[in-house]
Amino acid sequence: MNRLVSPSILSADFGNLHKEIDMLNNSCADWIHLDIMDGVFVPNISFGLPVVKSISRLAAKPLDVHLMIVDPEKYADRFCKAGASILTVQYEACVHLHGMIQQIKSLGMKAGVSLNPHTPVSSVENIINDIDILLIMSVNPGFGGQMFIPKSLDKIRQAKELTVQAGSSALIEVDGGIYLENAGEIYSAGADVLVSGNAVFSAPNPKSYIEKLKHI
């Protein structure tokens, strides 16, 4: 199985962002995960388009952008122009989810849909063949450093079963509370992509940590 790692830049040292991106460029990370928070959909504000543009200029890896914002349809084209390769929206924030997915794909990006911990996998049955990424939030979105919600393992298994039954090629991405101690179990449950922020950037050797996450 091809295991992917998408380190979350939210936990990086923004005072040394160039250095942090260089480290990721020279690591075996597959993508760079960018959490966009608006203080409305989630109780936190992270960063916006100018920072995404700056990271895009520095990054040698695809930008995996996760919009935790209201009205994401207003911003898809701007995040595309800012350098996003993958654009993931929250299921709970989209009134017209199928249209949102079509919009993302029409701009040439891969389309992802994220489910909050309380949202069942069955919610995406009708669009599982239209998306490239199904992101399972294994913490409540908004802040880094939270503990993995154990029930998420069942949800990952359900997501994998759904993709197999539907013949979908969607990758299952998991975000929240991921460390070396639980990464193997998460992969075994059916995850294809692990998002890890705090664990990676607080490690004594982040590049080594990323490599271990990929090959655990």
Backbone as JSON Lines, residues from 0, in Angstrom:
{"i":0,"aa":"M","n":[0.85,-1.2,0.0],"ca":[0.0,0.0,0.0],"c":[0.88,1.24,0.0]}
{"i":1,"aa":"N","n":[0.52,2.21,-0.83],"ca":[1.26,3.46,-0.89],"c":[0.79,4.4,0.22]}
{"i":2,"aa":"R","n":[1.62,4.61,1.21],"ca":[1.26,5.45,2.34],"c":[1.78,6.87,2.13]}
{"i":3,"aa":"L","n":[0.89,7.84,2.25],"ca":[1.25,9.23,2.03],"c":[1.22,10.0,3.35]}
{"i":4,"aa":"V","n":[2.08,11.0,3.44],"ca":[2.11,11.87,4.63],"c":[2.03,13.32,4.17]}
{"i":5,"aa":"S","n":[1.14,14.07,4.83],"ca":[0.92,15.48,4.51],"c":[1.09,16.3,5.78]}
{"i":6,"aa":"P","n":[2.32,16.73,6.09],"ca":[2.54,17.49,7.32],"c":[1.76,18.81,7.33]}
{"i":7,"aa":"S","n":[1.15,19.1,8.46],"ca":[0.35,20.33,8.58],"c":[1.22,21.5,9.0]}
{"i":8,"aa":"I","n":[1.28,22.49,8.13],"ca":[2.12,23.66,8.35],"c":[1.61,24.53,9.5]}
{"i":9,"aa":"L","n":[0.4,24.26,9.97],"ca":[-0.18,25.03,11.08],"c":[0.71,24.96,12.32]}
{"i":10,"aa":"S","n":[1.44,23.86,12.47],"ca":[2.31,23.68,13.64],"c":[3.75,24.12,13.41]}
{"i":11,"aa":"A","n":[4.02,24.66,12.24],"ca":[5.38,25.09,11.91],"c":[5.74,26.39,12.63]}
{"i":12,"aa":"D","n":[7.0,26.74,12.58],"ca":[7.48,28.01,13.12],"c":[7.33,29.07,12.02]}
{"i":13,"aa":"F","n":[6.32,29.91,12.14],"ca":[6.05,30.89,11.09],"c":[7.09,32.01,11.05]}
{"i":14,"aa":"G","n":[7.91,32.1,12.09],"ca":[9.01,33.05,12.06],"c":[10.17,32.56,11.19]}
{"i":15,"aa":"N","n":[10.15,31.26,10.9],"ca":[11.18,30.65,10.05],"c":[10.53,29.8,8.97]}
{"i":16,"aa":"L","n":[9.51,30.38,8.32],"ca":[8.7,29.59,7.4],"c":[9.52,29.07,6.21]}
{"i":17,"aa":"H","n":[10.43,29.89,5.71],"ca":[11.26,29.46,4.59],"c":[12.05,28.2,4.96]}
{"i":18,"aa":"K","n":[12.62,28.21,6.15],"ca":[13.39,27.06,6.64],"c":[12.5,25.83,6.8]}
{"i":19,"aa":"E","n":[11.3,26.03,7.31],"ca":[10.37,24.91,7.51],"c":[9.95,24.3,6.17]}
{"i":20,"aa":"I","n":[9.68,25.14,5.18],"ca":[9.29,24.63,3.86],"c":[10.46,23.92,3.2]}
{"i":21,"aa":"D","n":[11.65,24.46,3.36],"ca":[12.85,23.79,2.83],"c":[12.99,22.39,3.42]}
{"i":22,"aa":"M","n":[12.73,22.28,4.73],"ca":[12.81,20.97,5.39],"c":[11.82,20.0,4.76]}
{"i":23,"aa":"L","n":[10.59,20.46,4.54],"ca":[9.56,19.6,3.94],"c":[9.93,19.24,2.51]}
{"i":24,"aa":"N","n":[10.47,20.21,1.77],"ca":[10.89,19.95,0.38],"c":[11.94,18.84,0.32]}
{"i":25,"aa":"N","n":[12.78,18.79,1.33],"ca":[13.88,17.83,1.35],"c":[13.55,16.57,2.15]}
{"i":26,"aa":"S","n":[12.3,16.46,2.57],"ca":[11.84,15.28,3.31],"c":[11.11,14.35,2.36]}
{"i":27,"aa":"C","n":[10.63,13.22,2.88],"ca":[9.84,12.31,2.06],"c":[8.34,12.59,2.2]}
{"i":28,"aa":"A","n":[7.98,13.77,2.71],"ca":[6.57,14.17,2.73],"c":[6.03,14.21,1.31]}
{"i":29,"aa":"D","n":[4.77,13.84,1.14],"ca":[4.16,13.8,-0.19],"c":[3.47,15.12,-0.52]}
{"i":30,"aa":"W","n":[2.76,15.67,0.45],"ca":[2.04,16.92,0.28],"c":[2.37,17.83,1.45]}
{"i":31,"aa":"I","n":[1.95,19.09,1.35],"ca":[2.03,20.02,2.47],"c":[0.6,20.46,2.79]}
{"i":32,"aa":"H","n":[0.17,20.19,4.02],"ca":[-1.22,20.44,4.42],"c":[-1.37,21.84,4.98]}
{"i":33,"aa":"L","n":[-2.33,22.59,4.45],"ca":[-2.6,23.96,4.89],"c":[-4.02,24.05,5.43]}
{"i":34,"aa":"D","n":[-4.14,24.34,6.72],"ca":[-5.45,24.48,7.36],"c":[-5.89,25.94,7.33]}
{"i":35,"aa":"I","n":[-6.96,26.22,6.61],"ca":[-7.49,27.58,6.5],"c":[-8.71,27.69,7.41]}
{"i":36,"aa":"M","n":[-8.6,28.51,8.46],"ca":[-9.67,28.67,9.45],"c":[-10.11,30.13,9.51]}
{"i":37,"aa":"D","n":[-11.42,30.32,9.58],"ca":[-11.97,31.68,9.48],"c":[-12.5,32.26,10.78]}
{"i":38,"aa":"G","n":[-12.45,31.5,11.87],"ca":[-12.99,32.0,13.13],"c":[-14.5,31.99,13.18]}
{"i":39,"aa":"V","n":[-15.15,31.46,12.14],"ca":[-16.61,31.36,12.08],"c":[-17.02,29.89,12.05]}
{"i":40,"aa":"F","n":[-16.56,29.17,11.03],"ca":[-16.87,27.74,10.97],"c":[-16.18,26.98,12.1]}
{"i":41,"aa":"V","n":[-14.97,27.4,12.44],"ca":[-14.25,26.84,13.59],"c":[-13.82,28.0,14.5]}
{"i":42,"aa":"P","n":[-13.65,27.73,15.8],"ca":[-13.32,28.82,16.75],"c":[-11.84,29.17,16.76]}
{"i":43,"aa":"N","n":[-11.29,29.39,15.59],"ca":[-9.89,29.77,15.5],"c":[-9.66,30.43,14.15]}
{"i":44,"aa":"I","n":[-8.64,31.27,14.06],"ca":[-8.24,31.9,12.8],"c":[-6.8,31.49,12.53]}
{"i":45,"aa":"S","n":[-6.52,31.01,11.33],"ca":[-5.16,30.58,11.03],"c":[-4.48,31.58,10.1]}
{"i":46,"aa":"F","n":[-4.61,31.39,8.8],"ca":[-3.99,32.28,7.82],"c":[-4.79,32.2,6.53]}
{"i":47,"aa":"G","n":[-4.49,33.12,5.61],"ca":[-5.28,33.2,4.39],"c":[-4.45,33.18,3.13]}
{"i":48,"aa":"L","n":[-4.98,33.79,2.1],"ca":[-4.4,33.71,0.76],"c":[-2.97,34.22,0.65]}
{"i":49,"aa":"P","n":[-2.58,35.34,1.26],"ca":[-1.19,35.8,1.11],"c":[-0.17,34.77,1.6]}
{"i":50,"aa":"V","n":[-0.5,34.09,2.69],"ca":[0.42,33.08,3.23],"c":[0.46,31.86,2.3]}
{"i":51,"aa":"V","n":[-0.7,31.48,1.76],"ca":[-0.74,30.36,0.82],"c":[0.13,30.67,-0.4]}
{"i":52,"aa":"K","n":[0.02,31.9,-0.91],"ca":[0.83,32.3,-2.07],"c":[2.32,32.22,-1.74]}
{"i":53,"aa":"S","n":[2.71,32.68,-0.55],"ca":[4.11,32.65,-0.15],"c":[4.62,31.23,-0.05]}
{"i":54,"aa":"I","n":[3.82,30.35,0.55],"ca":[4.21,28.94,0.67],"c":[4.31,28.3,-0.7]}
{"i":55,"aa":"S","n":[3.39,28.64,-1.59],"ca":[3.39,28.07,-2.94],"c":[4.68,28.41,-3.68]}
{"i":56,"aa":"R","n":[5.18,29.61,-3.49],"ca":[6.42,30.02,-4.16],"c":[7.63,29.23,-3.65]}
{"i":57,"aa":"L","n":[7.54,28.78,-2.41],"ca":[8.67,28.07,-1.79],"c":[8.57,26.56,-1.92]}
{"i":58,"aa":"A","n":[7.35,26.05,-2.02],"ca":[7.11,24.61,-1.91],"c":[7.41,23.85,-3.19]}
{"i":59,"aa":"A","n":[8.04,22.69,-3.01],"ca":[8.27,21.77,-4.13],"c":[7.28,20.61,-4.09]}
{"i":60,"aa":"K","n":[6.4,20.6,-3.08],"ca":[5.39,19.55,-2.93],"c":[4.01,20.15,-3.17]}
{"i":61,"aa":"P","n":[3.04,19.32,-3.6],"ca":[1.67,19.82,-3.8],"c":[1.08,20.39,-2.51]}
{"i":62,"aa":"L","n":[0.34,21.48,-2.64],"ca":[-0.32,22.08,-1.49],"c":[-1.7,21.46,-1.31]}
{"i":63,"aa":"D","n":[-1.88,20.85,-0.15],"ca":[-3.1,20.14,0.25],"c":[-3.88,21.09,1.16]}
{"i":64,"aa":"V","n":[-4.78,21.87,0.55],"ca":[-5.44,22.97,1.26],"c":[-6.81,22.52,1.79]}
{"i":65,"aa":"H","n":[-7.0,22.67,3.09],"ca":[-8.25,22.27,3.75],"c":[-8.97,23.52,4.24]}
{"i":66,"aa":"L","n":[-10.11,23.81,3.62],"ca":[-10.9,24.99,3.97],"c":[-11.86,24.66,5.1]}
{"i":67,"aa":"M","n":[-11.6,25.21,6.27],"ca":[-12.54,25.12,7.39],"c":[-13.18,26.49,7.54]}
{"i":68,"aa":"I","n":[-13.98,26.83,6.53],"ca":[-14.56,28.17,6.43],"c":[-16.0,28.08,5.94]}
{"i":69,"aa":"V","n":[-16.75,29.13,6.2],"ca":[-18.1,29.23,5.63],"c":[-17.99,29.75,4.2]}
{"i":70,"aa":"D","n":[-18.99,29.45,3.4],"ca":[-19.06,29.92,2.01],"c":[-17.81,29.59,1.19]}
{"i":71,"aa":"P","n":[-17.34,28.35,1.21],"ca":[-16.1,28.02,0.5],"c":[-16.19,28.25,-1.0]}
{"i":72,"aa":"E","n":[-17.41,28.21,-1.55],"ca":[-17.58,28.4,-3.0],"c":[-17.12,29.78,-3.47]}
{"i":73,"aa":"K","n":[-17.06,30.74,-2.56],"ca":[-16.62,32.09,-2.91],"c":[-15.11,32.2,-3.11]}
{"i":74,"aa":"Y","n":[-14.39,31.18,-2.64],"ca":[-12.93,31.31,-2.58],"c":[-12.16,30.26,-3.38]}
{"i":75,"aa":"A","n":[-12.85,29.29,-3.98],"ca":[-12.15,28.2,-4.67],"c":[-11.18,28.72,-5.73]}
{"i":76,"aa":"D","n":[-11.64,29.66,-6.56],"ca":[-10.78,30.15,-7.64],"c":[-9.57,30.88,-7.09]}
{"i":77,"aa":"R","n":[-9.74,31.58,-5.97],"ca":[-8.63,32.33,-5.39],"c":[-7.57,31.4,-4.79]}
{"i":78,"aa":"F","n":[-8.03,30.3,-4.19],"ca":[-7.05,29.35,-3.64],"c":[-6.36,28.59,-4.77]}
{"i":79,"aa":"C","n":[-7.06,28.4,-5.86],"ca":[-6.42,27.79,-7.04],"c":[-5.3,28.71,-7.54]}
{"i":80,"aa":"K","n":[-5.6,29.98,-7.71],"ca":[-4.6,30.94,-8.18],"c":[-3.45,31.1,-7.18]}
{"i":81,"aa":"A","n":[-3.74,30.87,-5.9],"ca":[-2.71,31.0,-4.86],"c":[-1.77,29.8,-4.84]}
{"i":82,"aa":"G","n":[-2.16,28.71,-5.52],"ca":[-1.24,27.57,-5.62],"c":[-1.73,26.25,-5.09]}
{"i":83,"aa":"A","n":[-3.0,26.15,-4.71],"ca":[-3.52,24.88,-4.2],"c":[-3.58,23.82,-5.29]}
{"i":84,"aa":"S","n":[-3.11,22.62,-4.97],"ca":[-3.24,21.48,-5.88],"c":[-4.45,20.62,-5.51]}
{"i":85,"aa":"I","n":[-4.72,20.57,-4.2],"ca":[-5.86,19.83,-3.66],"c":[-6.66,20.82,-2.83]}
{"i":86,"aa":"L","n":[-7.98,20.83,-3.02],"ca":[-8.83,21.71,-2.22],"c":[-9.92,20.86,-1.57]}
{"i":87,"aa":"T","n":[-9.88,20.83,-0.24],"ca":[-10.84,20.05,0.53],"c":[-11.77,20.99,1.27]}
{"i":88,"aa":"V","n":[-13.06,20.74,1.17],"ca":[-14.07,21.56,1.84],"c":[-14.78,20.72,2.88]}
{"i":89,"aa":"Q","n":[-15.35,21.39,3.84],"ca":[-16.11,20.7,4.88],"c":[-17.51,20.35,4.39]}
{"i":90,"aa":"Y","n":[-17.9,19.12,4.55],"ca":[-19.27,18.69,4.21],"c":[-20.29,19.6,4.87]}
{"i":91,"aa":"E","n":[-20.05,19.94,6.15],"ca":[-21.02,20.7,6.94],"c":[-21.14,22.15,6.48]}
{"i":92,"aa":"A","n":[-20.18,22.63,5.69],"ca":[-20.18,24.04,5.26],"c":[-20.76,24.24,3.87]}
{"i":93,"aa":"C","n":[-21.11,23.14,3.2],"ca":[-21.55,23.22,1.8],"c":[-23.03,22.93,1.65]}
{"i":94,"aa":"V","n":[-23.76,23.92,1.19],"ca":[-25.19,23.73,0.91],"c":[-25.36,22.92,-0.37]}
{"i":95,"aa":"H","n":[-24.54,23.22,-1.37],"ca":[-24.6,22.54,-2.67],"c":[-23.27,21.82,-2.89]}
{"i":96,"aa":"L","n":[-23.12,20.68,-2.22],"ca":[-21.82,20.0,-2.2],"c":[-21.39,19.52,-3.58]}
{"i":97,"aa":"H","n":[-22.3,18.93,-4.34],"ca":[-21.93,18.43,-5.66],"c":[-21.43,19.57,-6.55]}
{"i":98,"aa":"G","n":[-22.11,20.69,-6.49],"ca":[-21.7,21.85,-7.27],"c":[-20.33,22.36,-6.85]}
{"i":99,"aa":"M","n":[-20.06,22.3,-5.55],"ca":[-18.76,22.72,-5.02],"c":[-17.66,21.83,-5.57]}
{"i":100,"aa":"I","n":[-17.9,20.53,-5.58],"ca":[-16.92,19.57,-6.1],"c":[-16.67,19.83,-7.58]}
{"i":101,"aa":"Q","n":[-17.72,20.05,-8.34],"ca":[-17.58,20.34,-9.77],"c":[-16.77,21.61,-9.99]}
{"i":102,"aa":"Q","n":[-17.02,22.62,-9.15],"ca":[-16.28,23.88,-9.27],"c":[-14.79,23.66,-9.05]}
{"i":103,"aa":"I","n":[-14.45,22.92,-8.0],"ca":[-13.03,22.65,-7.69],"c":[-12.36,21.94,-8.85]}
{"i":104,"aa":"K","n":[-13.04,20.92,-9.38],"ca":[-12.44,20.13,-10.47],"c":[-12.33,20.94,-11.76]}
{"i":105,"aa":"S","n":[-13.28,21.81,-11.99],"ca":[-13.24,22.63,-13.2],"c":[-12.05,23.58,-13.19]}
{"i":106,"aa":"L","n":[-11.54,23.88,-12.0],"ca":[-10.38,24.76,-11.85],"c":[-9.06,24.0,-11.96]}
{"i":107,"aa":"G","n":[-9.16,22.66,-12.09],"ca":[-7.97,21.85,-12.28],"c":[-7.35,21.31,-11.0]}
{"i":108,"aa":"M","n":[-8.06,21.46,-9.89],"ca":[-7.57,20.93,-8.61],"c":[-8.23,19.59,-8.3]}
{"i":109,"aa":"K","n":[-7.59,18.81,-7.43],"ca":[-8.24,17.63,-6.89],"c":[-9.22,18.07,-5.82]}
{"i":110,"aa":"A","n":[-10.36,17.38,-5.76],"ca":[-11.43,17.79,-4.84],"c":[-11.54,16.84,-3.66]}
{"i":111,"aa":"G","n":[-11.58,17.43,-2.46],"ca":[-11.75,16.65,-1.25],"c":[-12.95,17.12,-0.44]}
{"i":112,"aa":"V","n":[-13.5,16.18,0.33],"ca":[-14.58,16.51,1.26],"c":[-14.18,16.0,2.64]}
{"i":113,"aa":"S","n":[-14.32,16.86,3.64],"ca":[-13.95,16.51,5.02],"c":[-15.2,16.34,5.87]}
{"i":114,"aa":"L","n":[-15.13,15.35,6.76],"ca":[-16.23,15.08,7.69],"c":[-15.78,15.36,9.12]}
{"i":115,"aa":"N","n":[-16.54,16.17,9.83],"ca":[-16.29,16.39,11.25],"c":[-16.58,15.11,12.03]}
{"i":116,"aa":"P","n":[-16.06,14.99,13.26],"ca":[-16.24,13.75,14.01],"c":[-17.69,13.29,14.15]}
{"i":117,"aa":"H","n":[-18.63,14.22,14.22],"ca":[-20.03,13.82,14.43],"c":[-20.77,13.49,13.13]}
{"i":118,"aa":"T","n":[-20.15,13.73,11.97],"ca":[-20.82,13.53,10.68],"c":[-20.57,12.11,10.18]}
{"i":119,"aa":"P","n":[-21.62,11.33,9.91],"ca":[-21.43,9.94,9.49],"c":[-20.88,9.82,8.08]}
{"i":120,"aa":"V","n":[-20.16,8.74,7.84],"ca":[-19.59,8.46,6.52],"c":[-20.68,8.33,5.47]}
{"i":121,"aa":"S","n":[-21.85,7.85,5.88],"ca":[-22.96,7.67,4.93],"c":[-23.38,8.99,4.26]}
{"i":122,"aa":"S","n":[-22.99,10.11,4.85],"ca":[-23.34,11.42,4.28],"c":[-22.77,11.63,2.89]}
{"i":123,"aa":"V","n":[-21.66,10.94,2.57],"ca":[-21.0,11.16,1.29],"c":[-21.21,10.02,0.29]}
{"i":124,"aa":"E","n":[-22.16,9.14,0.58],"ca":[-22.42,8.01,-0.32],"c":[-22.69,8.46,-1.75]}
{"i":125,"aa":"N","n":[-23.45,9.53,-1.9],"ca":[-23.87,9.96,-3.23],"c":[-22.79,10.7,-4.02]}
{"i":126,"aa":"I","n":[-21.7,11.06,-3.35],"ca":[-20.65,11.81,-4.07],"c":[-19.29,11.13,-3.98]}
{"i":127,"aa":"I","n":[-19.24,9.92,-3.43],"ca":[-17.94,9.27,-3.21],"c":[-17.19,9.0,-4.52]}
{"i":128,"aa":"N","n":[-17.92,8.85,-5.61],"ca":[-17.27,8.61,-6.9],"c":[-16.86,9.91,-7.61]}
{"i":129,"aa":"D","n":[-17.24,11.04,-7.02],"ca":[-16.93,12.33,-7.62],"c":[-15.72,13.01,-6.98]}
{"i":130,"aa":"I","n":[-15.26,12.47,-5.85],"ca":[-14.2,13.14,-5.11],"c":[-12.88,12.37,-5.19]}
{"i":131,"aa":"D","n":[-11.8,13.09,-4.94],"ca":[-10.46,12.5,-4.95],"c":[-9.98,12.17,-3.55]}
{"i":132,"aa":"I","n":[-10.49,12.91,-2.57],"ca":[-10.06,12.76,-1.18],"c":[-11.29,12.74,-0.27]}
{"i":133,"aa":"L","n":[-11.33,11.79,0.66],"ca":[-12.3,11.83,1.75],"c":[-11.49,12.0,3.03]}
{"i":134,"aa":"L","n":[-11.62,13.17,3.65],"ca":[-10.83,13.51,4.84],"c":[-11.67,13.26,6.1]}
{"i":135,"aa":"I","n":[-11.18,12.36,6.93],"ca":[-11.82,12.06,8.2],"c":[-11.14,12.87,9.3]}
{"i":136,"aa":"M","n":[-11.88,13.78,9.92],"ca":[-11.33,14.54,11.04],"c":[-11.38,13.67,12.29]}
{"i":137,"aa":"S","n":[-10.21,13.39,12.86],"ca":[-10.14,12.53,14.05],"c":[-9.96,13.34,15.33]}
{"i":138,"aa":"V","n":[-10.15,14.66,15.21],"ca":[-10.29,15.58,16.34],"c":[-11.36,16.6,15.92]}
{"i":139,"aa":"N","n":[-11.82,17.37,16.88],"ca":[-12.73,18.47,16.52],"c":[-11.9,19.58,15.92]}
{"i":140,"aa":"P","n":[-12.24,20.03,14.7],"ca":[-11.38,20.97,13.99],"c":[-11.28,22.33,14.68]}
{"i":141,"aa":"G","n":[-10.1,22.93,14.52],"ca":[-9.91,24.28,15.05],"c":[-8.58,24.5,15.72]}
{"i":142,"aa":"F","n":[-8.04,23.46,16.34],"ca":[-6.79,23.62,17.08],"c":[-5.9,22.39,16.91]}
{"i":143,"aa":"G","n":[-4.59,22.62,16.85],"ca":[-3.63,21.54,16.79],"c":[-3.35,20.97,18.17]}
{"i":144,"aa":"G","n":[-2.71,19.8,18.2],"ca":[-2.28,19.23,19.46],"c":[-3.34,18.47,20.23]}
{"i":145,"aa":"Q","n":[-4.5,18.2,19.62],"ca":[-5.56,17.47,20.32],"c":[-5.31,15.97,20.27]}
{"i":146,"aa":"M","n":[-6.01,15.25,21.16],"ca":[-5.9,13.79,21.21],"c":[-6.8,13.15,20.16]}
{"i":147,"aa":"F","n":[-6.3,12.1,19.53],"ca":[-7.05,11.31,18.54],"c":[-8.3,10.74,19.19]}
{"i":148,"aa":"I","n":[-9.44,10.88,18.51],"ca":[-10.71,10.32,19.0],"c":[-10.75,8.84,18.6]}
{"i":149,"aa":"P","n":[-10.71,7.91,19.56],"ca":[-10.61,6.48,19.24],"c":[-11.7,5.97,18.3]}
{"i":150,"aa":"K","n":[-12.9,6.51,18.42],"ca":[-14.02,6.07,17.57],"c":[-13.73,6.34,16.09]}
{"i":151,"aa":"S","n":[-12.76,7.2,15.82],"ca":[-12.42,7.51,14.43],"c":[-11.94,6.28,13.66]}
{"i":152,"aa":"L","n":[-11.38,5.3,14.35],"ca":[-10.91,4.09,13.68],"c":[-12.07,3.37,13.0]}
{"i":153,"aa":"D","n":[-13.21,3.29,13.68],"ca":[-14.4,2.68,13.08],"c":[-14.84,3.46,11.85]}
{"i":154,"aa":"K","n":[-14.75,4.77,11.95],"ca":[-15.16,5.64,10.85],"c":[-14.25,5.46,9.63]}
{"i":155,"aa":"I","n":[-12.95,5.31,9.88],"ca":[-12.0,5.08,8.79],"c":[-12.32,3.75,8.11]}
{"i":156,"aa":"R","n":[-12.62,2.72,8.89],"ca":[-12.99,1.42,8.31],"c":[-14.25,1.55,7.45]}
{"i":157,"aa":"Q","n":[-15.22,2.31,7.95],"ca":[-16.45,2.53,7.18],"c":[-16.16,3.26,5.88]}
{"i":158,"aa":"A","n":[-15.26,4.25,5.95],"ca":[-14.9,5.01,4.75],"c":[-14.23,4.12,3.73]}
{"i":159,"aa":"K","n":[-13.33,3.27,4.18],"ca":[-12.65,2.34,3.27],"c":[-13.66,1.38,2.63]}
{"i":160,"aa":"E","n":[-14.57,0.88,3.44],"ca":[-15.6,-0.04,2.92],"c":[-16.47,0.65,1.87]}
{"i":161,"aa":"L","n":[-16.81,1.91,2.13],"ca":[-17.63,2.66,1.18],"c":[-16.9,2.83,-0.15]}
{"i":162,"aa":"T","n":[-15.62,3.19,-0.1],"ca":[-14.88,3.38,-1.36],"c":[-14.75,2.07,-2.13]}
{"i":163,"aa":"V","n":[-14.51,0.99,-1.42],"ca":[-14.38,-0.32,-2.08],"c":[-15.69,-0.74,-2.72]}
{"i":164,"aa":"Q","n":[-16.78,-0.63,-1.98],"ca":[-18.1,-1.03,-2.49],"c":[-18.53,-0.19,-3.68]}
{"i":165,"aa":"A","n":[-18.16,1.1,-3.65],"ca":[-18.57,2.01,-4.72],"c":[-17.6,1.98,-5.9]}
{"i":166,"aa":"G","n":[-16.47,1.31,-5.73],"ca":[-15.45,1.32,-6.77],"c":[-14.84,2.7,-6.93]}
{"i":167,"aa":"S","n":[-14.78,3.45,-5.82],"ca":[-14.25,4.81,-5.84],"c":[-12.73,4.79,-5.69]}
{"i":168,"aa":"S","n":[-12.08,5.71,-6.36],"ca":[-10.63,5.83,-6.25],"c":[-10.23,6.88,-5.21]}
{"i":169,"aa":"A","n":[-11.2,7.4,-4.46],"ca":[-10.93,8.43,-3.45],"c":[-9.96,7.92,-2.4]}
{"i":170,"aa":"L","n":[-8.94,8.73,-2.09],"ca":[-8.02,8.41,-1.01],"c":[-8.64,8.82,0.32]}
{"i":171,"aa":"I","n":[-8.39,8.03,1.35],"ca":[-8.88,8.35,2.68],"c":[-7.75,9.02,3.46]}
{"i":172,"aa":"E","n":[-7.99,10.28,3.78],"ca":[-7.03,11.09,4.53],"c":[-7.54,11.24,5.95]}
{"i":173,"aa":"V","n":[-6.63,11.22,6.93],"ca":[-7.03,11.33,8.33],"c":[-6.21,12.45,8.98]}
{"i":174,"aa":"D","n":[-6.89,13.3,9.74],"ca":[-6.26,14.49,10.31],"c":[-6.68,14.65,11.77]}
{"i":175,"aa":"G","n":[-5.66,14.65,12.64],"ca":[-5.93,14.97,14.04],"c":[-5.36,13.96,15.02]}
{"i":176,"aa":"G","n":[-4.41,14.38,15.84],"ca":[-3.89,13.53,16.9],"c":[-3.09,12.33,16.41]}
{"i":177,"aa":"I","n":[-2.39,12.49,15.29],"ca":[-1.64,11.37,14.71],"c":[-0.18,11.45,15.1]}
{"i":178,"aa":"Y","n":[0.3,10.35,15.69],"ca":[1.68,10.21,16.14],"c":[2.19,8.84,15.7]}
{"i":179,"aa":"L","n":[3.47,8.6,15.87],"ca":[4.03,7.29,15.54],"c":[3.34,6.18,16.33]}
{"i":180,"aa":"E","n":[2.9,6.51,17.53],"ca":[2.3,5.5,18.4],"c":[0.98,4.96,17.86]}
{"i":181,"aa":"N","n":[0.25,5.76,17.08],"ca":[-1.04,5.27,16.57],"c":[-1.12,5.22,15.04]}
{"i":182,"aa":"A","n":[-0.07,5.64,14.36],"ca":[-0.11,5.71,12.89],"c":[-0.34,4.35,12.25]}
{"i":183,"aa":"G","n":[0.31,3.32,12.76],"ca":[0.16,1.99,12.18],"c":[-1.28,1.5,12.26]}
{"i":184,"aa":"E","n":[-1.92,1.74,13.38],"ca":[-3.31,1.33,13.58],"c":[-4.23,2.1,12.63]}
{"i":185,"aa":"I","n":[-3.92,3.38,12.39],"ca":[-4.74,4.2,11.51],"c":[-4.6,3.75,10.06]}
{"i":186,"aa":"Y","n":[-3.37,3.45,9.64],"ca":[-3.16,2.89,8.31],"c":[-3.91,1.56,8.16]}
{"i":187,"aa":"S","n":[-3.81,0.72,9.17],"ca":[-4.44,-0.61,9.11],"c":[-5.95,-0.51,9.01]}
{"i":188,"aa":"A","n":[-6.52,0.56,9.56],"ca":[-7.98,0.75,9.49],"c":[-8.43,1.15,8.09]}
{"i":189,"aa":"G","n":[-7.48,1.62,7.26],"ca":[-7.83,1.96,5.88],"c":[-7.36,3.31,5.39]}
{"i":190,"aa":"A","n":[-6.61,4.04,6.21],"ca":[-6.14,5.36,5.8],"c":[-5.07,5.25,4.72]}
{"i":191,"aa":"D","n":[-5.1,6.18,3.78],"ca":[-4.08,6.29,2.73],"c":[-3.13,7.45,2.98]}
{"i":192,"aa":"V","n":[-3.65,8.51,3.62],"ca":[-2.88,9.74,3.82],"c":[-3.01,10.16,5.28]}
{"i":193,"aa":"L","n":[-1.89,10.41,5.92],"ca":[-1.9,10.9,7.3],"c":[-1.47,12.36,7.33]}
{"i":194,"aa":"V","n":[-2.27,13.19,8.0],"ca":[-1.92,14.58,8.26],"c":[-1.38,14.65,9.68]}
{"i":195,"aa":"S","n":[-0.18,15.18,9.84],"ca":[0.41,15.29,11.17],"c":[1.12,16.63,11.27]}
{"i":196,"aa":"G","n":[0.79,17.38,12.29],"ca":[1.37,18.7,12.46],"c":[2.23,18.79,13.69]}
{"i":197,"aa":"N","n":[1.6,18.76,14.85],"ca":[2.31,18.92,16.11],"c":[3.4,17.88,16.29]}
{"i":198,"aa":"A","n":[3.09,16.62,15.94],"ca":[4.06,15.53,16.12],"c":[5.3,15.75,15.26]}
{"i":199,"aa":"V","n":[5.09,16.18,14.02],"ca":[6.2,16.39,13.09],"c":[7.06,17.57,13.52]}
{"i":200,"aa":"F","n":[6.43,18.72,13.72],"ca":[7.2,19.94,13.94],"c":[7.76,20.08,15.35]}
{"i":201,"aa":"S","n":[7.29,19.25,16.28],"ca":[7.86,19.26,17.63],"c":[8.91,18.17,17.8]}
{"i":202,"aa":"A","n":[9.09,17.35,16.78],"ca":[10.08,16.26,16.85],"c":[11.5,16.83,16.76]}
{"i":203,"aa":"P","n":[12.46,16.2,17.45],"ca":[13.86,16.65,17.36],"c":[14.39,16.63,15.93]}
{"i":204,"aa":"N","n":[13.91,15.65,15.14],"ca":[14.31,15.54,13.74],"c":[13.04,15.33,12.89]}
{"i":205,"aa":"P","n":[12.4,16.43,12.46],"ca":[11.14,16.32,11.73],"c":[11.24,15.45,10.47]}
{"i":206,"aa":"K","n":[12.34,15.56,9.71],"ca":[12.48,14.76,8.48],"c":[12.46,13.27,8.8]}
{"i":207,"aa":"S","n":[13.16,12.89,9.84],"ca":[13.18,11.49,10.26],"c":[11.8,11.04,10.72]}
{"i":208,"aa":"Y","n":[11.11,11.93,11.41],"ca":[9.76,11.59,11.91],"c":[8.81,11.33,10.73]}
{"i":209,"aa":"I","n":[8.88,12.18,9.71],"ca":[8.05,12.01,8.52],"c":[8.34,10.65,7.85]}
{"i":210,"aa":"E","n":[9.61,10.33,7.75],"ca":[10.0,9.05,7.14],"c":[9.46,7.87,7.93]}
{"i":211,"aa":"K","n":[9.52,7.96,9.24],"ca":[8.99,6.9,10.09],"c":[7.47,6.77,9.95]}
{"i":212,"aa":"L","n":[6.78,7.92,9.83],"ca":[5.33,7.88,9.63],"c":[4.96,7.16,8.34]}
{"i":213,"aa":"K","n":[5.75,7.38,7.3],"ca":[5.47,6.75,6.01],"c":[5.72,5.25,6.01]}
{"i":214,"aa":"H","n":[6.7,4.83,6.78],"ca":[7.15,3.44,6.67],"c":[6.89,2.62,7.93]}
{"i":215,"aa":"I","n":[6.03,3.1,8.79],"ca":[5.73,2.39,10.03],"c":[5.05,1.05,9.75]}
